[in-house]
Structures are given as C-alpha cells and as structure tokens.
Amino acid sequence: LIIIPFLITVSLDANSSLAQILSLLPFFAPMLMFMRVQLSNPAGWEIALSVGINVLAILLFTWLAAKIYRVGTLMYGKRPSLREVARWLKYQ
C-alpha cells in the first residue's frame, strides 16, 4: 500500500525528476522503470543503469546475508542485537 502514491505520481508524469531518481533505487526500480517504459520513452542508459544498480544491490545484499548467516549459525540459540550483527559483518 505504501508504494501506491509513488505509482500515482509516476503515472501523472513519468519523466519527472522524482520518477527518474526513484526508478534507479533498488526497492522501487522493478516497478517504476517498468511503468516508465510503458508510459514514456526513457533513455537506454537509464534502463541499463537501473538494471546495473539492481544487480549490484542483489550481489551486495547476498554477500552481506551470507556473512551474517555464516556467523549466525555458530551463535545458535542466542538472540543477536544489532551491534552483534554489525560485528559479525567484520568477521573474515
């Protein structure tokens, strides 16, 4: 439900600066870039940049999740705090 106002804003003006910026952010890009392609004609570099940023974000978050999971399995039974999770990211 929280994404609906963004979708309405983009549908009113698909080439606005808000739509261009949000279509590059990983959380919004899959919906907004698809919508922008349907409603207007974004430049090819915008589409490529959006896809590239999303791929990099997927790789980064997968790597971070793997590091947390690896150390987290050793801490079975103990509830981690945010400080401990941040410390786990520093482990080799």
N, C-alpha and C positions, 0 to 999 in steps of 0.2 A: 504493500500500500504506500510505502514511503517513496517509491520510485514514480508513482503516477504524476505528481506535479512536474517532475523533470521531463517526463514524456510529453505532457501537455505543452510545456514551454518549448520543447524542440519541435513539436508538430506545428506550432504557430510560426516559428522562424528557425528553420533548420540550419541556416548559415550564421546565426548569431554567435558572438564570441563565447557565450556560456555553453552553447551546444558544441562548439569546436573544442573547448577545453575539456568538458565532461566526456566527450567521445574519445578522449585519449587516456582517461583514468581507467585502470583495470576493472573496477567494480561496475562502472557504467558503460564501458565501451561495447560489450557484445550487443546490448540493446540499442544504445544511442547511435552507434555507427551504422548498424543495420537500418535504423529508422532514417538517418540522414541520407543514406544511399537511395532509399526509396523516395524520399521527399525532395531531394535536391541532387546536385551532382558534385560531391566533394572531390578535391584533387586526389590523384592517385597516391601522392606522397602521404596524404593524411590517412588514407586507408592502410598503407604499408606501415606507417609509424604506429598506428593504433594496434595493428596485429603484432608488430615487433615488441611494443611495450607489454602487451598481454603475454606473449611468450616468455619474455624476461621475468615478468612477475610470477608466472607459473613456476619457472625454474627456481627462482629465489625462494618462494614460499615452500616448494617441495624440499629444497635443501635445508631450510630452517626447520621444517616439520620433522625431517629425518634426524637432525641433530637432537632435537628435543625428545623424540621418541627413543632414540638410542640410549640416552642417559636416563630417561624416564622409566624405562623398563627395569633398570637397576634399582630404582627407588620405589619399587612396588610396595603398595600399602601405605605410603606416606603421601599426604596431600601437599602438593608443591605450592609455594607462594610465587607471586610474580617475580620477586627478587631471585628466588632459586631458579626459575625458568630462564631468566636473563643470564644467570651464572652458567647454566647448562649450555647456553649457546657459545660460551667461551671455551668449553672443553674441546680437546682435539678429537 
